[in-house]
Amino acid sequence: MGKVFDEEIVTLKADFMKLGALVGEAVANAGQAFIDHDVHKAETVITNDHQINHLQIYIEKRSFEMIALYQPVTGNLREVVGILKAVTDLERAGDHARNIARSTVSIKGQPRIAAVEAIIASMAKDVSEQYDESISSYGQADQERAKQTAKRFDQIVEKHYNEIAAPSYQAMAKDPEIVNAAILYLNVAKDLSRISDYSTNICEWTIYLATGKIIELN
């Protein structure tokens, strides 16, 4: 198994990191599209989502094939299982980026709240940074960096969400014309929060990759 498996796992890791980069690009572009009211960029995120789904399916299929063919044990098995588990979190993060892009299209022409959008901009930036840090820590199997990333962003993202939710609900109660936009703000905040959760999951799989232990961060 040795050399052939090692070559296969290198290729599998490369495909996983490629998927991580595609999802990271989708997360960053979706957030920026919403902030900039850029429907064209949002539509590109939506169109490119099929690339993420296709690569995710391929990685899962190849992971199962490697387990069946090589029957790896201990550390080798952990590497394949870690990728098999983490790839699902990447795909789901991509789905939420697509949802944000769809909200960008839906909010076009609606009355908007500049103060809330400013907080969404900060939240989108922090969530994108958290995602990038999580993927980078996974690529390096750096468990300490993974732990610090999850810890650093947990309360930041939650604070952003609360700062978006409160004025959005207040605006809906005061002005019926703002209801549609406020609902979309809440949806985007939820999508960003879920991306943050999946980034934390990636950090947990990084620790599994490095130690073999399954732990829950935050």
C-alpha positions as a Markdown table, in Angstrom:
| # | Residue | x | y | z |
|---|---|---|---|---|
| 1 | Met | 0.0 | 0.0 | 0.0 |
| 2 | Gly | 2.8 | 2.4 | 1.0 |
| 3 | Lys | 4.0 | 4.5 | -1.9 |
| 4 | Val | 0.8 | 4.2 | -4.0 |
| 5 | Phe | -1.4 | 5.2 | -1.0 |
| 6 | Asp | 0.9 | 8.1 | -0.1 |
| 7 | Glu | 0.6 | 9.4 | -3.7 |
| 8 | Glu | -3.2 | 9.0 | -3.6 |
| 9 | Ile | -3.5 | 10.8 | -0.3 |
| 10 | Val | -1.4 | 13.7 | -1.5 |
| 11 | Thr | -3.8 | 14.0 | -4.5 |
| 12 | Leu | -6.9 | 13.8 | -2.3 |
| 13 | Lys | -5.5 | 16.5 | 0.0 |
| 14 | Ala | -4.8 | 18.7 | -3.0 |
| 15 | Asp | -8.4 | 18.3 | -4.2 |
| 16 | Phe | -9.7 | 19.0 | -0.7 |
| 17 | Met | -7.7 | 22.2 | -0.5 |
| 18 | Lys | -8.9 | 23.2 | -3.9 |
| 19 | Leu | -12.4 | 22.8 | -2.7 |
| 20 | Gly | -11.5 | 24.8 | 0.3 |
| 21 | Ala | -10.3 | 27.6 | -1.9 |
| 22 | Leu | -13.4 | 27.5 | -4.1 |
| 23 | Val | -15.7 | 27.8 | -1.0 |
| 24 | Gly | -13.5 | 30.5 | 0.5 |
| 25 | Glu | -13.8 | 32.5 | -2.8 |
| 26 | Ala | -17.6 | 32.0 | -2.7 |
| 27 | Val | -17.8 | 33.2 | 0.9 |
| 28 | Ala | -15.7 | 36.3 | 0.3 |
| 29 | Asn | -17.5 | 37.2 | -3.0 |
| 30 | Ala | -21.0 | 36.6 | -1.6 |
| 31 | Gly | -20.3 | 38.9 | 1.3 |
| 32 | Gln | -18.7 | 41.5 | -0.8 |
| 33 | Ala | -21.6 | 41.3 | -3.4 |
| 34 | Phe | -24.1 | 42.0 | -0.7 |
| 35 | Ile | -22.2 | 44.9 | 0.7 |
| 36 | Asp | -21.6 | 46.4 | -2.7 |
| 37 | His | -25.1 | 45.7 | -4.0 |
| 38 | Asp | -23.4 | 43.8 | -6.8 |
| 39 | Val | -25.9 | 41.6 | -8.5 |
| 40 | His | -23.5 | 40.5 | -11.2 |
| 41 | Lys | -21.0 | 39.2 | -8.6 |
| 42 | Ala | -23.8 | 37.5 | -6.7 |
| 43 | Glu | -25.0 | 35.7 | -9.8 |
| 44 | Thr | -21.5 | 34.5 | -10.5 |
| 45 | Val | -21.4 | 33.0 | -7.0 |
| 46 | Ile | -24.7 | 31.2 | -7.7 |
| 47 | Thr | -23.5 | 29.9 | -11.0 |
| 48 | Asn | -20.2 | 28.6 | -9.7 |
| 49 | Asp | -21.9 | 26.7 | -6.9 |
| 50 | His | -22.1 | 23.6 | -9.2 |
| 51 | Gln | -18.3 | 23.4 | -9.2 |
| 52 | Ile | -18.3 | 23.1 | -5.5 |
| 53 | Asn | -20.9 | 20.4 | -5.5 |
| 54 | His | -19.2 | 18.5 | -8.3 |
| 55 | Leu | -15.8 | 18.5 | -6.5 |
| 56 | Gln | -17.4 | 17.6 | -3.2 |
| 57 | Ile | -19.0 | 14.5 | -4.7 |
| 58 | Tyr | -15.8 | 13.5 | -6.4 |
| 59 | Ile | -13.8 | 13.8 | -3.1 |
| 60 | Glu | -16.3 | 11.8 | -1.2 |
| 61 | Lys | -16.4 | 9.1 | -3.9 |
| 62 | Arg | -12.6 | 8.9 | -4.0 |
| 63 | Ser | -12.4 | 8.7 | -0.2 |
| 64 | Phe | -14.7 | 5.7 | 0.0 |
| 65 | Glu | -12.8 | 4.0 | -2.9 |
| 66 | Met | -9.5 | 4.5 | -1.1 |
| 67 | Ile | -10.9 | 3.0 | 2.2 |
| 68 | Ala | -12.3 | 0.0 | 0.3 |
| 69 | Leu | -9.2 | -0.5 | -1.9 |
| 70 | Tyr | -6.3 | 0.1 | 0.6 |
| 71 | Gln | -8.1 | -0.6 | 3.9 |
| 72 | Pro | -5.9 | 2.0 | 5.7 |
| 73 | Val | -5.4 | 1.9 | 9.5 |
| 74 | Thr | -4.5 | 4.3 | 12.3 |
| 75 | Gly | -2.9 | 7.5 | 10.9 |
| 76 | Asn | -3.6 | 6.7 | 7.3 |
| 77 | Leu | -7.3 | 6.0 | 8.0 |
| 78 | Arg | -7.5 | 9.2 | 10.0 |
| 79 | Glu | -6.3 | 11.3 | 7.1 |
| 80 | Val | -9.0 | 9.9 | 4.7 |
| 81 | Val | -11.8 | 10.0 | 7.3 |
| 82 | Gly | -10.8 | 13.6 | 8.3 |
| 83 | Ile | -11.2 | 14.7 | 4.6 |
| 84 | Leu | -14.4 | 12.7 | 4.2 |
| 85 | Lys | -15.9 | 14.4 | 7.2 |
| 86 | Ala | -14.6 | 17.9 | 6.6 |
| 87 | Val | -15.6 | 18.0 | 2.9 |
| 88 | Thr | -19.3 | 18.0 | 4.0 |
| 89 | Asp | -18.7 | 21.1 | 6.1 |
| 90 | Leu | -17.1 | 22.8 | 3.1 |
| 91 | Glu | -20.0 | 22.1 | 0.8 |
| 92 | Arg | -22.5 | 23.3 | 3.4 |
| 93 | Ala | -20.5 | 26.6 | 3.9 |
| 94 | Gly | -20.7 | 27.0 | 0.1 |
| 95 | Asp | -24.5 | 26.5 | 0.2 |
| 96 | His | -24.8 | 29.4 | 2.7 |
| 97 | Ala | -22.5 | 31.6 | 0.5 |
| 98 | Arg | -24.9 | 30.8 | -2.4 |
| 99 | Asn | -27.9 | 31.8 | -0.1 |
| 100 | Ile | -26.2 | 35.2 | 0.6 |
| 101 | Ala | -25.8 | 35.7 | -3.1 |
| 102 | Arg | -29.5 | 35.0 | -3.7 |
| 103 | Ser | -30.3 | 37.5 | -0.9 |
| 104 | Thr | -28.2 | 40.1 | -2.8 |
| 105 | Val | -30.4 | 39.5 | -5.9 |
| 106 | Ser | -33.6 | 39.6 | -3.9 |
| 107 | Ile | -32.9 | 42.8 | -2.0 |
| 108 | Lys | -32.2 | 44.8 | -5.2 |
| 109 | Gly | -34.5 | 47.8 | -5.3 |
| 110 | Gln | -35.8 | 47.4 | -1.7 |
| 111 | Pro | -35.6 | 50.2 | 0.9 |
| 112 | Arg | -32.5 | 49.5 | 3.0 |
| 113 | Ile | -31.0 | 50.4 | 6.4 |
| 114 | Ala | -27.4 | 51.7 | 6.0 |
| 115 | Ala | -26.5 | 51.1 | 9.7 |
| 116 | Val | -27.5 | 47.5 | 9.6 |
| 117 | Glu | -25.6 | 46.9 | 6.3 |
| 118 | Ala | -22.5 | 48.4 | 7.9 |
| 119 | Ile | -22.6 | 45.7 | 10.6 |
| 120 | Ile | -23.2 | 43.0 | 8.0 |
| 121 | Ala | -20.1 | 44.2 | 6.2 |
| 122 | Ser | -18.1 | 43.7 | 9.4 |
| 123 | Met | -19.6 | 40.3 | 10.0 |
| 124 | Ala | -18.9 | 39.2 | 6.4 |
| 125 | Lys | -15.3 | 40.3 | 6.7 |
| 126 | Asp | -14.8 | 38.5 | 10.0 |
| 127 | Val | -16.5 | 35.3 | 8.9 |
| 128 | Ser | -14.5 | 35.2 | 5.7 |
| 129 | Glu | -11.3 | 35.7 | 7.7 |
| 130 | Gln | -12.3 | 32.9 | 10.1 |
| 131 | Tyr | -13.0 | 30.5 | 7.2 |
| 132 | Asp | -9.6 | 31.2 | 5.7 |
| 133 | Glu | -7.8 | 30.7 | 9.0 |
| 134 | Ser | -9.7 | 27.4 | 9.5 |
| 135 | Ile | -8.8 | 26.0 | 6.1 |
| 136 | Ser | -5.2 | 27.1 | 6.5 |
| 137 | Ser | -4.9 | 25.4 | 9.9 |
| 138 | Tyr | -6.4 | 22.2 | 8.4 |
| 139 | Gly | -3.9 | 22.3 | 5.5 |
| 140 | Gln | -1.0 | 22.5 | 8.1 |
| 141 | Ala | -2.7 | 20.1 | 10.6 |
| 142 | Asp | -2.0 | 22.9 | 13.1 |
| 143 | Gln | -4.2 | 22.1 | 16.1 |
| 144 | Glu | -3.2 | 25.1 | 18.2 |
| 145 | Arg | -4.0 | 27.5 | 15.4 |
| 146 | Ala | -7.3 | 25.8 | 14.9 |
| 147 | Lys | -8.2 | 26.1 | 18.6 |
| 148 | Gln | -7.2 | 29.8 | 18.6 |
| 149 | Thr | -9.2 | 30.5 | 15.5 |
| 150 | Ala | -12.4 | 29.0 | 16.8 |
| 151 | Lys | -12.0 | 30.7 | 20.2 |
| 152 | Arg | -11.2 | 34.1 | 18.6 |
| 153 | Phe | -14.2 | 34.4 | 16.3 |
| 154 | Asp | -16.9 | 32.7 | 18.4 |
| 155 | Gln | -18.0 | 35.7 | 20.4 |
| 156 | Ile | -17.2 | 38.2 | 17.6 |
| 157 | Val | -19.6 | 36.5 | 15.2 |
| 158 | Glu | -22.3 | 36.1 | 17.8 |
| 159 | Lys | -22.0 | 39.8 | 18.7 |
| 160 | His | -22.4 | 40.8 | 15.0 |
| 161 | Tyr | -25.5 | 38.6 | 14.7 |
| 162 | Asn | -27.2 | 40.2 | 17.7 |
| 163 | Glu | -26.3 | 43.7 | 16.5 |
| 164 | Ile | -28.0 | 42.9 | 13.1 |
| 165 | Ala | -31.0 | 41.1 | 14.6 |
| 166 | Ala | -32.2 | 43.8 | 17.1 |
| 167 | Pro | -32.4 | 46.8 | 14.7 |
| 168 | Ser | -33.9 | 44.6 | 11.9 |
| 169 | Tyr | -36.8 | 43.5 | 14.1 |
| 170 | Gln | -37.3 | 47.1 | 15.4 |
| 171 | Ala | -37.4 | 48.4 | 11.8 |
| 172 | Met | -40.0 | 45.8 | 10.8 |
| 173 | Ala | -42.2 | 46.9 | 13.7 |
| 174 | Lys | -42.0 | 50.6 | 12.8 |
| 175 | Asp | -42.0 | 50.6 | 9.0 |
| 176 | Pro | -43.9 | 48.0 | 6.8 |
| 177 | Glu | -41.9 | 49.1 | 3.8 |
| 178 | Ile | -38.7 | 47.8 | 5.3 |
| 179 | Val | -40.0 | 44.4 | 6.2 |
| 180 | Asn | -38.6 | 42.6 | 3.1 |
| 181 | Ala | -35.1 | 44.1 | 3.5 |
| 182 | Ala | -35.1 | 43.4 | 7.2 |
| 183 | Ile | -36.0 | 39.7 | 6.7 |
| 184 | Leu | -33.1 | 39.4 | 4.1 |
| 185 | Tyr | -30.7 | 41.0 | 6.6 |
| 186 | Leu | -31.7 | 38.4 | 9.2 |
| 187 | Asn | -31.3 | 35.6 | 6.6 |
| 188 | Val | -27.8 | 36.9 | 5.6 |
| 189 | Ala | -26.8 | 37.1 | 9.3 |
| 190 | Lys | -28.0 | 33.5 | 9.8 |
| 191 | Asp | -26.1 | 32.3 | 6.7 |
| 192 | Leu | -22.9 | 34.1 | 7.9 |
| 193 | Ser | -23.4 | 32.6 | 11.4 |
| 194 | Arg | -23.7 | 29.1 | 9.9 |
| 195 | Ile | -20.6 | 29.6 | 7.8 |
| 196 | Ser | -18.8 | 30.5 | 11.0 |
| 197 | Asp | -20.1 | 27.2 | 12.6 |
| 198 | Tyr | -18.8 | 25.2 | 9.7 |
| 199 | Ser | -15.4 | 26.9 | 10.0 |
| 200 | Thr | -15.4 | 25.8 | 13.7 |
| 201 | Asn | -16.2 | 22.3 | 12.5 |
| 202 | Ile | -13.1 | 22.4 | 10.2 |
| 203 | Cys | -11.0 | 23.4 | 13.2 |
| 204 | Glu | -12.4 | 20.4 | 15.1 |
| 205 | Trp | -11.4 | 18.1 | 12.2 |
| 206 | Thr | -8.0 | 19.7 | 12.2 |
| 207 | Ile | -7.6 | 18.6 | 15.8 |
| 208 | Tyr | -8.8 | 15.1 | 14.9 |
| 209 | Leu | -6.3 | 15.0 | 12.0 |
| 210 | Ala | -3.5 | 16.0 | 14.4 |
| 211 | Thr | -4.4 | 13.9 | 17.4 |
| 212 | Gly | -7.1 | 11.4 | 16.5 |
| 213 | Lys | -9.4 | 13.0 | 19.1 |
| 214 | Ile | -12.9 | 14.2 | 18.4 |
| 215 | Ile | -13.6 | 17.3 | 20.5 |
| 216 | Glu | -16.2 | 20.1 | 20.4 |
| 217 | Leu | -14.9 | 23.6 | 20.3 |
| 218 | Asn | -16.9 | 26.5 | 21.8 |
